[in-house]
Every structure is written in C-alpha cells, then in structure tokens.
Amino acid sequence: ATASERDEVPLAMGVDEAGMPVPHWPLQKQVHDVVTSAVIEAFLVSLILVSFLCVAVETDRSAVDLEPLFAVSLLSGVILALYTVELICKLYIFRREYFRSGWNWLDL
C-alpha cells in the first residue's frame, strides 16, 4: 500500500465526514450524534447571527452613552452558555483531536 492509502481511514473505521474521529463509547457516540447533527449545526449558525445582532445593538447603545438593554444582555449570556456547552461536549467527544481543526480554534 502507498503512503496515501495507509493515511486514508475509511468512514467505517470511526472517522466522520470532517475527518474527526467518531467515538466508540456509547455515551460519547450519542453526544457526537447530537452535537454534529445538521439541526444543531443550523441552530449554532443562527446563534452566531443572533449574537452578531446583540453586539450591534449593544454597540449602538454604548455609542450614545445608553445602558445596554437587559434583554440583550440576558440573550448574550444565554448564547455564551450555549457555546460553552457545545465546547464542553466537543472536548468530551474529540479530546485532543478537537484542536486539529482550524474551525475549532475559532470557537476558543
């Protein structure tokens, strides 16, 4: 076998489409399936957009010396908590492999 063939790991061997390992332990596998599902990914993208809007509102209000709105501050805190849960779940699933993806470094 060539070097490139040895480096390729088929999906049946525990690697997902993004090249990240799929855990073998039942609880890790369940968390993996939830966190990497298309629904959760879409939800997290929508959180990014909502977070952007929160930052825009907070910036506009601070530009005219107004206090941030309580609802916006609360929403920002909830979004931060959800991102923290996602980070903890991904660290639980992927362990050291989490840091091999440049996209994950953006989450930190």
C-alpha positions as CSV (number, residue, x, y, z in Angstrom):
1,A,0.0,0.0,0.0
2,T,1.2,3.5,-0.8
3,A,1.7,6.1,1.9
4,S,-1.5,7.9,0.9
5,E,-3.5,4.7,1.1
6,R,-2.2,4.0,4.6
7,D,-3.2,7.5,5.7
8,E,-6.7,7.2,4.5
9,V,-9.1,5.9,7.1
10,P,-12.5,4.7,5.8
11,L,-15.6,6.0,7.4
12,A,-16.4,2.6,8.8
13,M,-13.2,2.8,10.9
14,G,-14.6,5.6,13.1
15,V,-13.9,8.8,11.2
16,D,-16.7,11.2,10.2
17,E,-17.1,13.3,7.0
18,A,-15.0,16.1,8.5
19,G,-12.1,13.8,9.3
20,M,-12.8,13.8,13.0
21,P,-12.8,10.6,14.9
22,V,-16.2,9.0,15.9
23,P,-16.0,7.7,19.4
24,H,-16.7,4.1,20.3
25,W,-18.1,4.6,23.8
26,P,-21.9,4.7,23.8
27,L,-22.4,8.0,25.7
28,Q,-19.7,9.7,23.6
29,K,-21.3,8.4,20.4
30,Q,-24.7,9.7,21.5
31,V,-23.3,13.1,22.3
32,H,-21.4,13.1,19.0
33,D,-24.5,12.3,17.1
34,V,-26.4,15.2,18.7
35,V,-23.7,17.8,18.6
36,T,-22.7,17.1,14.9
37,S,-26.3,16.8,13.6
38,A,-27.4,19.1,10.9
39,V,-30.2,20.5,13.1
40,I,-27.7,21.5,15.9
41,E,-25.3,22.9,13.3
42,A,-28.0,25.1,11.9
43,F,-29.1,26.2,15.4
44,L,-25.5,27.2,16.2
45,V,-25.2,29.2,12.9
46,S,-28.4,31.0,13.9
47,L,-26.9,31.7,17.3
48,I,-23.9,33.3,15.6
49,L,-26.3,35.6,13.7
50,V,-28.3,36.5,16.8
51,S,-25.0,37.1,18.7
52,F,-23.9,39.5,16.0
53,L,-27.2,41.4,16.3
54,C,-26.8,41.6,20.1
55,V,-23.3,43.0,19.6
56,A,-24.6,45.6,17.1
57,V,-27.4,46.7,19.5
58,E,-25.0,46.9,22.5
59,T,-22.5,48.9,20.4
60,D,-25.2,51.3,19.1
61,R,-26.5,51.9,22.6
62,S,-23.0,52.4,24.1
63,A,-22.1,54.9,21.3
64,V,-24.8,57.3,22.6
65,D,-24.0,56.6,26.3
66,L,-27.0,54.4,27.0
67,E,-27.0,51.4,29.2
68,P,-27.3,48.0,27.5
69,L,-30.8,46.6,27.3
70,F,-31.4,43.9,29.9
71,A,-33.0,41.6,27.3
72,V,-30.0,41.9,25.0
73,S,-27.5,41.3,27.9
74,L,-29.5,38.3,29.0
75,L,-29.7,36.9,25.5
76,S,-25.9,37.4,25.2
77,G,-25.4,35.4,28.4
78,V,-27.6,32.6,27.2
79,I,-25.8,32.4,23.9
80,L,-22.4,32.3,25.8
81,A,-23.7,29.5,28.0
82,L,-24.9,27.5,24.9
83,Y,-21.5,28.0,23.2
84,T,-19.8,26.8,26.4
85,V,-22.0,23.7,26.5
86,E,-21.1,23.0,22.8
87,L,-17.4,23.5,23.6
88,I,-17.5,21.1,26.6
89,C,-19.4,18.5,24.5
90,K,-16.9,18.7,21.7
91,L,-13.9,18.4,24.0
92,Y,-15.6,15.4,25.6
93,I,-16.1,13.8,22.2
94,F,-13.0,14.6,20.4
95,R,-10.5,15.1,23.2
96,R,-7.1,16.2,21.7
97,E,-8.4,15.8,18.2
98,Y,-10.6,18.8,18.7
99,F,-7.6,21.1,18.3
100,R,-6.6,19.7,14.9
101,S,-9.4,21.7,13.2
102,G,-8.8,25.3,12.5
103,W,-12.5,26.0,12.7
104,N,-12.5,24.8,16.3
105,W,-9.7,27.2,17.2
106,L,-12.1,30.0,16.1
107,D,-14.5,28.8,18.8
108,L,-11.9,29.3,21.5
